[in-house]
Amino acid sequence: MLVEILSRLLNYFLHPDHVWMFGNEVHRAMDEFSGDTGPISEDAYEYFLDWFLFNFHYQGSETPLSYTHRTNPLNFSLEDLEGLKSILEHNRFGYFEVKATNHGRMMLMAIDDSKQYEIADTAGVLDVAAGDVFICRIAPIKGEWRVLNSSVLALQPTVRDWEIIRSRHIRDSREVYNEVIHGNVEPADLSVSEIEENLTLISEWLHEGSSKEDDDCPVCRVMRKAKEEHRQPSHEELTNAFQANTASNKKRHMF
């Protein structure tokens, strides 16, 4: 299922075992999200995950999601890659009004253009009623629209709230946290290392164990050899291995 694939992507980029590949970029992403070099708060973390995957510029103009779709470092099937492409091209984030709920489905209307989307498989997830407003990300998965992010914010807006909602466009999860959430709670701060160490506890998106698989890729071979020799792999070894791994994946999925 594509939601599980998104979990694997987050695990791939954020797992402590991969800090040698992505640590600098993860630190940069956290700094950009929070606006300073201090720790990111626990209450912000789910918002950070969504923003990191869909909005953070990991390489040039590429987000982690678009980079993964192009290079396929986790060897996803062609069907899964097509699903990722659909999410990349058609996901929407912003304010959505609940127009109706019925039998585990709900009809959402995007506030900015009034387009409506029937959302599947919502039974038991959220207790909502017509007139409520969500701030969330939706995307088509196998022909059905679904809510993608776990950081859904549900509102029961007043008349004054509606004035703000209709006049203020929310672009991404970072804006939601900084402008809507921040300041309303006393957050428990987490350092980057603490977040990485507790990743599977904080986020329900993550797929436990996927990062520990050894598929005999160039990177895995370097890591395994260094471990057998009781040493840390050199920067040059890791860089060459990562480039070889990327080139191999590109060749494998060229056709």
C-alpha positions as CSV (number, residue, x, y, z in Angstrom):
1,M,0.0,0.0,0.0
2,L,1.3,3.5,-0.9
3,V,0.9,4.9,2.6
4,E,3.3,2.1,3.8
5,I,5.7,3.1,1.0
6,L,5.7,6.7,2.2
7,S,6.6,5.3,5.7
8,R,9.5,3.4,4.2
9,L,10.7,6.6,2.4
10,L,10.7,8.5,5.7
11,N,12.5,5.6,7.4
12,Y,15.1,5.6,4.6
13,F,16.0,9.3,4.9
14,L,15.6,9.7,8.7
15,H,16.8,6.4,10.3
16,P,20.0,6.8,12.4
17,D,21.7,4.0,10.4
18,H,21.6,6.4,7.4
19,V,22.9,9.5,9.1
20,W,26.2,9.3,7.1
21,M,24.1,9.7,3.9
22,F,21.5,12.1,4.9
23,G,22.4,13.6,8.3
24,N,23.5,17.0,7.0
25,E,20.4,17.4,4.9
26,V,18.1,16.3,7.8
27,H,19.7,18.9,10.0
28,R,19.3,21.5,7.3
29,A,15.6,20.5,6.9
30,M,15.0,20.8,10.6
31,D,16.7,24.2,10.7
32,E,14.5,25.4,7.8
33,F,11.4,24.0,9.3
34,S,11.9,25.6,12.8
35,G,13.6,28.8,11.5
36,D,16.6,28.4,13.8
37,T,19.3,25.9,14.7
38,G,17.6,24.8,18.0
39,P,15.8,21.5,18.6
40,I,12.6,20.7,16.9
41,S,9.7,20.2,19.3
42,E,7.9,16.9,19.7
43,D,4.5,18.5,18.9
44,A,5.9,19.7,15.6
45,Y,7.3,16.4,14.5
46,E,4.4,15.0,12.5
47,Y,4.1,18.3,10.7
48,F,7.8,18.2,10.0
49,L,7.5,14.7,8.4
50,D,4.9,15.8,5.9
51,W,6.8,19.0,5.0
52,F,10.1,17.1,4.7
53,L,8.7,14.5,2.3
54,F,6.7,16.9,0.1
55,N,8.2,20.4,0.4
56,F,11.8,20.3,1.5
57,H,14.3,20.9,-1.3
58,Y,16.7,18.0,-0.8
59,Q,18.7,18.3,-4.0
60,G,18.2,21.4,-6.0
61,S,14.5,21.6,-6.7
62,E,13.9,18.0,-5.8
63,T,12.0,17.0,-2.7
64,P,12.8,13.7,-1.0
65,L,9.7,12.2,-2.7
66,S,10.6,13.4,-6.2
67,Y,14.2,12.3,-5.7
68,T,13.0,8.8,-4.7
69,H,10.7,8.5,-7.6
70,R,13.5,9.4,-10.0
71,T,16.3,7.3,-8.5
72,N,14.3,4.5,-6.8
73,P,16.9,3.7,-4.1
74,L,14.5,1.2,-2.4
75,N,13.8,-0.8,-5.6
76,F,10.1,-0.2,-5.7
77,S,8.1,-2.0,-8.3
78,L,6.9,-0.2,-11.5
79,E,3.4,-0.2,-10.1
80,D,4.5,1.5,-6.9
81,L,6.5,4.0,-8.8
82,E,3.5,4.9,-10.8
83,G,1.6,5.3,-7.6
84,L,4.3,7.7,-6.3
85,K,4.1,9.6,-9.5
86,S,0.3,10.0,-9.0
87,I,0.9,11.3,-5.5
88,L,3.6,13.7,-6.7
89,E,1.5,15.2,-9.5
90,H,-2.0,15.3,-7.8
91,N,-1.6,15.7,-4.1
92,R,-3.3,18.7,-2.5
93,F,-2.6,20.4,0.8
94,G,-4.7,23.1,2.4
95,Y,-8.1,23.8,4.0
96,F,-10.9,21.4,3.2
97,E,-14.5,21.7,4.4
98,V,-16.4,18.5,5.3
99,K,-19.6,18.6,3.2
100,A,-20.9,15.1,4.1
101,T,-20.0,11.9,5.8
102,N,-21.5,8.5,5.1
103,H,-20.5,4.8,5.6
104,G,-16.8,5.4,6.2
105,R,-16.4,8.0,3.5
106,M,-16.6,11.8,3.6
107,M,-16.9,14.5,1.0
108,L,-14.3,17.3,1.3
109,M,-14.4,20.6,-0.6
110,A,-11.2,22.5,-1.1
111,I,-11.7,26.0,0.3
112,D,-9.6,27.8,-2.3
113,D,-11.3,26.5,-5.5
114,S,-14.4,24.6,-4.3
115,K,-13.4,21.3,-5.9
116,Q,-14.9,18.3,-4.1
117,Y,-13.2,15.0,-3.3
118,E,-14.7,11.8,-1.9
119,I,-12.3,10.5,0.7
120,A,-12.2,6.7,1.2
121,D,-11.6,4.6,4.3
122,T,-12.2,7.2,7.0
123,A,-14.3,5.0,9.3
124,G,-13.0,5.0,12.9
125,V,-10.3,7.5,12.1
126,L,-11.9,10.8,12.7
127,D,-15.2,11.8,14.4
128,V,-16.3,14.6,12.1
129,A,-19.4,16.3,11.0
130,A,-20.5,18.5,8.0
131,G,-19.2,22.0,8.4
132,D,-15.9,21.0,10.1
133,V,-12.7,22.0,8.4
134,F,-9.6,20.0,7.9
135,I,-6.1,21.2,7.2
136,C,-4.5,18.1,5.6
137,R,-2.9,16.6,2.5
138,I,-5.0,14.4,0.2
139,A,-3.9,12.4,-2.9
140,P,-5.3,9.7,-5.2
141,I,-4.2,6.2,-4.4
142,K,-5.4,3.5,-6.8
143,G,-8.3,5.7,-8.0
144,E,-9.5,6.7,-4.6
145,W,-8.7,9.9,-2.7
146,R,-7.3,9.5,0.8
147,V,-5.9,11.6,3.5
148,L,-2.1,11.1,3.5
149,N,-0.7,12.9,6.5
150,S,-1.1,11.9,10.2
151,S,-0.9,15.5,11.3
152,V,-4.5,16.3,10.3
153,L,-5.8,19.4,12.0
154,A,-9.6,19.4,12.5
155,L,-11.4,22.7,13.2
156,Q,-14.9,23.7,14.1
157,P,-14.6,27.3,12.8
158,T,-16.4,30.3,14.1
159,V,-17.6,33.1,11.8
160,R,-14.4,35.0,12.5
161,D,-12.4,31.8,11.8
162,W,-14.1,31.5,8.4
163,E,-13.0,35.0,7.5
164,I,-9.4,34.0,8.2
165,I,-9.7,30.6,6.4
166,R,-11.1,32.2,3.2
167,S,-8.6,35.0,3.1
168,R,-5.4,33.1,4.1
169,H,-3.9,30.4,1.9
170,I,-2.0,27.7,3.8
171,R,0.8,26.3,1.6
172,D,2.3,23.5,3.6
173,S,2.6,21.8,7.0
174,R,5.4,24.2,8.1
175,E,3.0,27.1,7.8
176,V,0.3,25.1,9.7
177,Y,2.6,24.5,12.6
178,N,4.2,27.9,12.8
179,E,1.1,29.9,12.2
180,V,-1.8,27.8,13.6
181,I,-0.3,25.4,16.2
182,H,2.9,27.1,17.5
183,G,2.4,29.0,20.8
184,N,-0.8,27.1,21.8
185,V,1.1,24.3,23.7
186,E,4.2,23.9,25.8
187,P,6.3,21.7,23.6
188,A,8.8,19.1,24.9
189,D,12.0,19.8,22.9
190,L,13.8,17.0,21.2
191,S,17.3,17.2,19.7
192,V,18.0,15.8,16.2
193,S,19.7,12.7,17.7
194,E,16.8,12.1,20.1
195,I,14.3,12.4,17.3
196,E,16.3,9.9,15.1
197,E,16.6,7.4,18.0
198,N,12.8,7.6,18.8
199,L,11.6,7.8,15.2
200,T,9.5,4.6,15.3
201,L,7.9,5.7,18.6
202,I,7.0,9.2,17.5
203,S,5.7,8.5,14.0
204,E,3.1,5.8,13.1
205,W,4.1,6.2,9.5
206,L,7.4,4.3,9.8
207,H,7.8,0.7,8.8
208,E,9.8,-1.1,11.4
209,G,12.8,-3.0,10.3
210,S,12.9,-1.9,6.7
211,S,16.2,0.0,7.1
212,K,18.0,-3.0,8.5
213,E,17.6,-5.1,5.3
214,D,20.9,-6.0,3.7
215,D,20.3,-6.4,-0.1
216,D,24.0,-6.7,-1.0
217,C,24.0,-3.2,-2.6
218,P,27.3,-1.3,-2.8
219,V,26.6,0.6,0.4
220,C,25.7,-2.5,2.3
221,R,28.9,-4.2,1.2
222,V,31.0,-1.3,2.4
223,M,29.2,-1.2,5.7
224,R,29.5,-4.9,6.2
225,K,33.2,-5.0,5.3
226,A,34.0,-2.1,7.7
227,K,32.0,-3.9,10.5
228,E,34.0,-7.1,9.9
229,E,37.2,-5.1,10.2
230,H,36.0,-3.3,13.4
231,R,36.3,0.2,11.9
232,Q,34.1,3.0,10.5
233,P,33.9,3.2,6.7
234,S,35.8,6.2,5.3
235,H,34.0,9.1,3.7
236,E,35.5,8.2,0.3
237,E,34.3,4.6,0.6
238,L,30.7,5.7,1.5
239,T,30.6,8.4,-1.2
240,N,31.8,5.9,-3.9
241,A,29.4,3.2,-2.7
242,F,26.4,5.6,-2.6
243,Q,27.2,6.8,-6.2
244,A,27.5,3.2,-7.4
245,N,24.2,2.3,-5.7
246,T,22.4,5.3,-7.3
247,A,23.9,4.4,-10.8
248,S,22.8,0.8,-10.4
249,N,19.3,1.8,-9.5
250,K,19.0,4.2,-12.4
251,K,20.2,1.5,-14.8
252,R,17.8,-1.1,-13.4
253,H,14.8,1.1,-13.9
254,M,15.8,2.8,-17.1
255,F,13.2,0.9,-19.2
